[in-house]
Amino acid sequence: MTKLKKILTLVILVPLGVLLIVLSVANRQSVTLALNPFRPDDSVLSLTAPFFLFLLLSLILGMLIGSVGTWWTQGRYRRQARIEAREAIKWHTEADRQKAQSPAVVPAGPALPRN
């Protein structure tokens, strides 16, 4: 399984890293992100940074929002798994208690013919 993981890392992450580096080098010019749509020249609500920084930050923010959304929607399945795990532990302890209370039963093997 580790070889498969290494191969997937090489096939997916290395080209992605190269693409991000090329994107960063190609988009080094400074741009201004204006957060005030009514007065774009307002310097209080604007950020000036290299364009690739805005691209990478939006990528990271999108990944975080997607992760939180996935975690939130799978909450009911995690809750159900916790309930079923508690129930399984309860039934295992009950089975162990029943085994301890009942006398040990030795299973009878097949009778051997006497000569």
Secondary structure, 3 states (H helix, E strand, C coil): CHHHHHHHHHHHHHHHHHHHHHHHHHCCCEEEEECCCCCCCCCCCEEEEEHHHHHHHHHHHHHHHHHHHHHHHCHHHHHHHHHHHHHHHHHHHHHHHHHHHCCCCCCCCCCCCCC
